[in-house]
Amino acid sequence: RSCLPLVLAPLPTMATGEGIPPALQDSWGDFWLFRFFVNAAGYASIVVPGFLLIQYFKRRNYLETGRGICFPVIKSCVFGSEVKSVHQEDGSLPPRAEPTETSTARQVFKLLFCAAGLQISYLTWGVLQERVMTRTYGATETDPGEKFKDSQFLVFMNRILAFTVAGLYCALTKQPRHGAPMYKYSFASLSNILSSWCQYEALKYVSFPTQVLAKASKVIPVMMMGKLVSRKSYEYWEYLTAALISVGVSMFLLSSAPNRHVSTVTTFSGIVLLAGYIIFDSFTSNWQDALFTYKMSPVQMMFGVNVFSCLFTVGSLLEQGALLESLRFMARHSEFTAHAVLLSVCSACGQLFIFYTINHFGAAVFTIIMTLRQAFAILLSCLIYGHTVTVVGGLGVAVVFVALFLRVYARSRMKKRSKKLPPGEPPVQKV
């Protein structure tokens, strides 16, 4: 305790930049752990007052005693307008239409359209993500250029466009009546922001192929979160494939390649950031799964989460003065502006393709498409940015994707078997 004031005392001075050499200030400002706590402090300045307001309205029993023009807004944000549905499926989109023999060509065209949209959106997004975070802008023969360092601004760019797209979609199409208290989206929003930030920051320390494999291994913490948050149970084959994935990822990470490029060296900071990404993302998916017990569509979920994501990120950026700095960087480098905008477009369009594909063809087809996308992303990154993969590392990649396809196959078999179960026997939940 006596050491804590000594550690925290320089922070206000460091934030203002007074009394600290520029080199030391830059080194602290670029350190990911320092940036994480600064961002978290910005989010806390919004979360804490919001939490106190929610507790105040609940203690006052505002739902029964409240009046005035603010009552509908407070009711929607704090209490919601409907109770939970008994079955999660009640809040989903209408069931997907099964293909018929007369529309086989049309179904094939839709499937190709979905596959192409997902591949183009997320492969482009992955290439641009690595370009923005690992390469310099404005480099000339005499000037080495400068790197863009604020990952939070990229998260804000992605979320503001996703918020706009989801809002327009909800306004133009018929959606279920919304009943969830709006504040509940903030939990998934905060974890989603932190997972995205860790994902961008990790590229400063690990290669893109390493990050892709780390994403593939997130089924393990997702299962752990599922047990803790939703009390789910899993089949033996799910534990088996999770173990295979962990073995494959370990083979890739522990393999060494001769003449490695500096950007492909896996550091401790990169491992910690990838772990942070996986943990936060696992919580996000499980919390959203719990929220779907309210009557809502996936696009409404996308809109609600991104409302809070925009609020958190823009508030933190303004408090740090980083928003203007990032805008100045965009003004200095038009190439970065194009990359950041295209990055956001690919992210928003990719989410819409996800909803469309799952709605028309189911989760199994979607999982196969996205698994192939991960394999293509590793190959594309190695070709464009010159990453090297050893034989052991390549074998580890193969083990991971074999395990992923085994999960898809086993899940489809279990789904067919669950349709034949007696009416009173519920099927085992999956991730």
BATORNU-708037 format. One record per residue: residue in one letter; x, y, z of N, C-alpha, C in turn. Coordinates in pm, whole numbers, plus 50000, padded with zeros to 5 digits. Last residue first. Example, Ala and Ser with C-alpha at 12.3 -4.5 7.8 and 13.67 -1.06 7.14 Angstrom:
<fikols>
S512854977550708513674989450714512905000350787A513194943150780512304955050780513204967050780
</fikols>
This chain:
<fikols>
V478654752747181479264765747153479694765847007K475484737647279476804737747217477344751847211Q473464718047498473804730547435475244730247386V471684688147431472814694347499473184707047425P468064688947411469394685847360470474693347439P465614676947649466284688047579467644683847526E462844657247631464294656147656465024667247580G460144656747564460524662047694462004662447721P459984645147305459644659247326460124664947458P462924624847224461554626447276461264640947310L464934632746932464784630647075463314631347116K465394638546672464694625946696464494623246845K466864661346673465524662246616464704649746643S469314652846765468434659846859467024661346805R470494642246538470044633046641469074639846737K471124665446399470174656046339469624646446444K472954675846581471744683446551470684674346489M474994657246577474234658846699472934666346675R475934661946315475384648846351474534649746476S476834688246343475734685446249475104671946278R478904683946527477754692146565476564689746474A480704668946380480064663046498478834670946539Y481414688046181480804675146144480054669046263V482534708846335481384711446248480644698546215R484634695046458483584701146539482334703646456L486174688546235485574677846315484454683146404F487024713946165486094707146076485444695146146L488754718646384487594727446360486564720746270A490664698746350489824698646470488584707246451V491804707646111491154694546115490214693646235F492874731546203491754732146110491054718546095V494894722346382493844731546426492634731046333V496524706646216495814700346328494654709146375A497554726546045496694715945991495884709146101V499114740946227497984747546160497004737146106G501014720946284500134726046390498914733046333L502264719046037501524707446088500574711646200G503454744246031502434740945933501604728945975G505274740846243504224750846253503104748246154V506884720846134506144718146258505004728146275V507874735345914507104723145892506264719746014T507344771245966508134758945960507234746945934V506664800345791506064789945872506884777145856T507104835445765507614822045741506984812245839H505644863345601505804855245722506254841145683G505274882845393506504874945402506704867445531Y502984896645335503904902745432505124894045462I501684881245135501814895645121502924901245210L501884853945215502264857945079502544872945069C500944854145478502294849245450502774853745312S498354863545435499294871445514500734867145488L497254842345290497364855545228498364864245303L497344821245479498064820245352498294833845289I495644831945678497034828545709497864827945581A493274834245528493874846145587495344843645622F492614807945464493004817145356493704829445411A491934799345724493054793045652493544802145540Q489744816045775490924816845861492144810645794R487964807445576488464821045573489714822545659L487344782145664488134783445541488724797445531T485814790645881487024782645904487934783145782M483714803445754484644811445833485914803845869I482454781545628482944792945549483984800845627I481784765745853482694760545750483294771845668T479984782945983481244779146050482244773645949F477854783845798478604795945830479954792745893V476984757445811477534762545684478364775145711A476104757746081477134748346036477794753145908A474064776746113475364779346176476454770146123G472094783745812472394777545940473824779945986F471194796545585471854783545568472234776845700H469834820145653469424812545534470014798545528N470964830045891469514829845877469064820845762I473694828945842473134820445945471624819145929T473834848645635474244834745611473634825345714Y472944872245761472244867045642472564852245620F474824875845967473404874145998472654867745882I477184878345810477064867945912475584865145942F476674900945660476784888145590476674876445689L476814919845866475534917545797475554904345721Q479524917945932478524914346031477164911745967G480704927145693480914913345737479894908945840C480004953845694479414945045593479574930345633A481644962345911480184963645917479494954345817S484254955745818483774950645946482244951045952C484424970245578484524955545575483984949445704V484244996245680483224991245586483234976045583S486584997945833485274998845898484164993545809L488514995745631488514986345743487154986145812L487965018345481487695005245422487674994345529V488805037645668487415037445623487065023745565A491525031045692490665030945810489185030145771H492465034345425492555021345492491595020545611A492005061745382491335051745297491345038045363T493695072245581492255075145583491495064745501F496195063645492495655058145617494145060545625E496385079545267496365065045252495805058345377S496585105245365495325101445299495235086245280H497935118145629498155106245546496815101545487R497145140845764498505140345712498695129045611A494565134645841494765146045751496155145745688M495065113646018494295111045895494495122245793F496365128246216497095117746145496395114346014R494225143746301495385150346238496215140246160L492675123646414492155130946297493275138446226S494315117046629494075107046525493535113646398E494155140946775495455136146728495285126046615L491455141846838492005152146749493355147646692L491385119247009490535120046889491085130146790A492945122347231493475113847124492635114646998G492295134547464492735143147355493245135447236Q491195119047658492645117947640493185127947539E488505125247631489165127847759490685127647745L488035115947371487955130147400488655133647530L488335088147407489215095347314489205110347341S486245082547586487635080347626488605087947537G484025089447424484255096047552485695094647598V484305071847211484435086147184484645093847315T483995046947350485245050247280485395065147253F481395048147471482605045647549483855050547478L479705053547247479715062347365481005060647444C480195031647079480505045247033480605054847150S479255011447251480645011247205481065025047155F476555017247278477435019147394478905019147352V475815011347011475475024147072476415027047190N476614984846974477414995446913477045009446961V474604970847111475994969847156476834981447101G472304977946958472414981247100473834980947152F472944967846698472694982046720472894985846867M473204940346746474314947746687474164962746712M470594935146835471744932946924472954940846875Q469254940546600468984948746718470094947246822V470284919646452470624933346411470314943146525P469184896846577470634899246582471024913446543S466194907846757466864901946641468364904246653M464484899147061465254908246978465844900746860K463204893147357462744892847218463494903347138Y465704877947566464724888347537464344887647389T467624859347529466394854547591465304865347587F469824872447437468874868047335467634861447396L471464875647657470564886647621469524882447519A472974852147649472004853947758471014865147725D474514858047424473644846247423472584847247532Q475934879547522474964881747415473994870047405W477524865747707476584875847755475524878847648N479004849347532478114843247632477114853347687S480404868547380479504859047314478534852747412T481884882247584480934889247496479924879547436F483554862747694482494868647777481444875247690S485194858747473484394847647525483264852747613D486434883447451485534879147344484644867547390F487984883547685486944893647666485934889247560I489674861247628488834861647749487684871447732I490924868347386490124856047394489174856547514Y492284892247457491294892047349490354880147363G494004882647657492984892447689491884892847585A495604866147500494794860247607493684869647649L496754885847341495914875747279495034868747383L498194899347542497144906347469496214896547398V500004879447621499064884847718497904891747648I501414875647382500654864447440499614869647538G502604901047352501654896047253500804884747306S504284901547575503194911247564502144906547464F506094881347506505214879447620504034889047615T506134876547149506624881847275505614879147385T507084861146861506034861246961506604865547095V508104875946571508564870946699507434872246801T507464887446334506874874346361507304868546495S508824910846299507394911746328506764898446362V511414902946230511184907946365509694907846400H511574871446060511404885946058511044890546198R513954845346106512624851046129512664866146117N515984827246031515914840545973514524846545988P514124796846081515374803946061515144817445995A511544792946327511914793746186513234801246172S510134771046564511064781946534511434781246388S507134764346745508034761446633508904773646605L505374772446934506674767946982507644764746870L503094778946786503754789346864505164785446907F502394754046669502704765646586503504776046663M501944737846892502954734046793503364745946708S499824751947010501104750947081502234747146984V497814747446820498284761146844499644760946915G497544719446848497954725346721498494739446739V496664717447115497914710947073498434717246945S494234731247102495304736347189496654730347153I492864714346926493144728146888494274733846973L492664691047079493414690846953493784705046910A490984700647285492334696447317493214696047191A488664705247135489304716547203490744713147240T488064679147059488484688746956489134701047019L487404669047319488474663147238488984673047133Y485244684647401486484685147480487664679647399E483484676247202483824690347212485094692247295W483144649447249483864653447127484234668247129Y481604648947483483014644847491483794649447369E479564678947512479804664947479481294661847483Y478634700847787479224698047656479454683047640S476434725147937477144712247940477574708747797K476324757748097476124748647985476884735548008R476014780348264475854766748317475594756648207S476624805848179475344800248137475084786148188V479104811948313478054821948295476694815648270L480614787848335480534797148447479334806548435K480304774448092480024767348217479814777048333G481074794547917479734788847906479344781448033M483724798047983482784808648015481354803648011M484654773547878484804776348020483844787248065M484024777047607483414766047682483504768447832V485694798947558484244800447539483504789447615P488264788347597487704797347699486214799847683I488024771047356488334765747489487844775347598V487634786347133486544777347173486774771847314K489884799947066489034806247167487854797447206S491534791146869491584783946997490644789747102A491224809046666490664795746648490614788146780K492684830446768491234831646756490584817946742A495224819646739494734822546874493214824246874L495394819146462495334806446536494844808546679V495504846846417494404838946361494264825746436Q497924853846544496664859246594495464851046544T499754840646381499644836946522498324841746580P499354854646137499014840346148498874835646292F500344880646222498924878646195498554863746195S502714879546496502354879546355500854877046339V502924902146777502874888846717502474889946571Y503064929446839503984920146904503994906246843K501154944146718502434950846737503494941146789L498904928746733499644928446607500964936046614A497764935146975498574922846967499394922346840E496194957446926497474959246993498364947046979Y493914945146806494754954546731496134955846794Q493054929247025493314923246895494214932246810C492574947547226493644937647244494034931347112W490364960347105491584967847133492764958247151S488494939447101488964945146975490264952846995S488174935647379488684924647296489214929947164L487154960747454488444956347507489024944847425I484704960547314485714971047290487094966347335N483464938447434483754938447290484794948847253S483174946647698484054935247670484404934547522L481374967947647482664970447710483634958947683S479164954547529479884965047457481274967247514A478264937547727478814931647605479614941947526F477484958447903478434948147946479104941647824S475594973647767476884979847799477924969447842Y473194961047744474094960347629475494965347663K471894968447973472484955147969473394953047848Y470724992947930472014992847999472684979147994M468234988047813469354991947728470704990647798P466344959347881466874972147934468154975747859A464524945347604465644944447698466014958247753G462534947647407462144947347546463274947347646H461244956647089462414955747177461984956447322R459484937046863459394947646962460504945947066P461404927146572460584924146690460554936046786Q461254947446268461994940646374461054937246489K461274954445928460444951546044461234943146143T463604978845802463004965445803462214963445932L464615004245838464035001045709463364987445705A465675005446094464665015346056463935011345928C467554985146096466404984046186465294993646146Y469324996045906468674983145881467434981545969L470195019146036469455020245909468705007345879G471525007146256470395016146276469545017746152A473554992646130472524985546205471304994246228V475035014246019474455003845933473334996446004T475765028446253474985034846148474295024546060F477265009146394476085015246455475175021546350A479345005246212478454994046242477164999146307L480525030646229479925026346102478965014746124I481345030546493480445041146448479795037446316R483085008546510481805008246580480855018946530N485345015146354484555003246323483165003946384M486175038346492485805039046350484935027146311F486825027346744485755037246731485275038246587V488985011246672487785004946729486605014546715L490735031346596490285021746496489035014446544F491135043346844490495051046737489985041846627Q492495023646985491135027047025490405035046918S495065022746884494125012146844492685015646879D497225044846789496045044746875495025034546825K499375046046609499545038846735498265037146817F500775044746293499575048446368499535039846493K504155054646230503145044446249501935050346322E505835074045979505345072246116504245061646118G508925077845790507485077345808507115075445954P511615081345740511145067645760509625066545775D512735102845488511885102145606511365087845625T514155100045254514815107045366514035105945497E512485085745090513905082145093514615088445212T509505081645294510225086045174511675081645186A506355073045433507795070345424508345075145290G503665075645501504415087645464505905085445454Y503425050745752502765059145651503635071345626T504455016645828504495031145844503755037945729R502824987045967503594994245865503485009345887T501144975346153502544970946149503414978746050M498504984046144499144982946274500644980046267V497734984445874497594996545955498444995746082R498234957845788498894969245724498884981545815E496514942745945497954940845960498724952545900Q494084952945848494404953645991495904952246013L494134945945580494214960045617494594961645764V493874917945604495054923745537495234938345578G491364916145735492574910945796493834916945737W489604928045547489724933545682491014928945749T489864910145336490294924045319490514930645454L488724888045465490104887245417490664901245396Y486144897745521487064894845632488504892645588S484994903245263484924912745374486024910145476I485504880045111486034893045067486074902745185Q484144860245264485584859145235486184872745199L481494869945270482244867745394483744867345369G480894870744993480814882745076481604881545205A481234843944917482084854244858482074866844944A479214831945073480604827845089481554838545036C476914845144972477284846245114478754842945136F477024836944702477014851244737477454853344882L476824809544728478044815244672478164830144704L474204808844832475324803544910476644809144860K472734819944623472764826744752473934822044837F473194800144427473644813844403473734821644534V471944778644549473374777944522473944791944500Q469314788144547469984785644674471494784944657R468844788844271468794801244348469504799744482A469014762044208469964771544147470014784544226T466824752044356468204747644385469214757544330S464094755144357464924767044375466374763344406T462814731144336462574740844229463464753144240E463504717844570464084713244443463914723544332T464234741144832463374731844760463994728444627P465714748345147465774748345003464844737844944E463824762745414464574751445364464594751645211A464234794545553463474786045462464354774845410R464774800445898465244800745760464464790845675P462414816346112463224804746075463564804745927P462844851446185462014840346139462874828746093L465304858046447464634861046322463774849346280S464574853846799465414853146681464614857246559G463054851947021463624864846989464474864746865D462294825847040461254835647020461814849146980E464454810347104464144811446962463064821946937Q464524809347377465424818647311465034820747166H461494808547550462424801747461463244812147387V460254827847705460534814647762461584807447681S461484861447714460734850747650461144837447708K461304885447981462034876047898461094866047835V459004913447949459684902948023460424893947926E459494947047826458884933847820459664924247908S460884970747851459444971647833458754958147829G463454983748076462964976247961461444976747956F464754997648283463844986748316463434978148197V466625015948174466865009748304466024997248326C465835024847919467255022847949467485014448074S463055026647926463695018047825465135014947862K462715044748140462125031348147462815021948050I463965067248037464525060848156463995046548169V462205072547821463635070147797464255062747914P459695076547944459895065547845461355062147822F460315099248125459945086048175460145074948072C460735124648037461905115748042461555101448082I458365137648065458775134347929459985125047928G456585123448355457275133648276457755128548142R457245100448629456355107848539457215117348455G457545071948848458085081648755457025087948666T456615051649011456375065449053456805075948952E457295027348894455935029248946455625043848973L459895030248812458955024248719457515026348763Y461295039149032460915049048931459895043448832N462145031949290461005025249226460415034149117R464415041949393463255050749399461995044249343R466145021749325465805023749467464565032449483K466315025749048465745013349101465345014849247F467525050649030466175048848976465525036049028Y470025044449154469145054949208467705052949160Q471135025348986470795021649123469845031749187I471485041848761470615030048754470185025748893L473335060448860472005064848816471025053148812L475555043848906474925050749019473525055648983F476135035748644475755025848743475045032448862G476865060448532475715053148481475215042848579P479205066848678477995075148692476735068048640V480745043348582480435045548725479245054948744V480965045848300480275034348360479855037348503I482465068748254481095067948201480315057048272S484845064348375484235077548397482815078148341A485575039748274485035040248410484355053648438Y486655046848029485385039448031484735040348170G488985059548122488005066848044486645060048043A490255038148245489845049548327488805058048253A490795022648019489865017548120489365028748211N492725038947896491445036647831490395031947930V494735036548092494205049748057492845048447990F495215009148086494655015148207494105029148181F496195006747822495034999047866494385005447989R498475022447822497335026447739496065019247783F500075006747994499715020448031498495025147953L500284984047835499634983047965499204996748016W501664992847606500274988347593499564987747728F503445022547569503405009747639501955005147650D503415047647466503315036647371503185023047439G503785064047687502555065347609502345053947512W506375057047766505235053847852503925054147773S507775067047545507875052947578506735048647669D507125094147552506695086047438506735071347472Q508375101447793506935103047778506405094347665L511045096547734510405088547837508885089247826A511385115947532511625101747501510935092747602P510805140547663509955135547555510145120747527P510985140348025511655140947896510765135047787I508625157748218509115144548176509805146048042G507315181048288508395176348373508945162748336E504175172848156505005182848219506095176248303G502245156948040503495158147969504435168248031T499845149948144499945163448091501255165748017A500375123648219499255126148131499335139948068M502485126748394502735120148266501615122748168T501165138448606502195146048536502495140048400P499475117248681498925129848633499925138248556L501555097248746500625095548634499975108548590P503245098848966503695105048842502655104848731A501655084849168501895099249174502345105349042L501555057449152500495064949087500765079949083V503815049149295503645044749156502655053649082L503425060549542504645063949469504535060049323P501025048549624501055062949592502295066949514L502035021349653501065024749551501035039749521C503675016449867504315018449737503345023549633S501975012150075502825023950083503485026849949R500824987950000500005000050000500855012650000
</fikols>
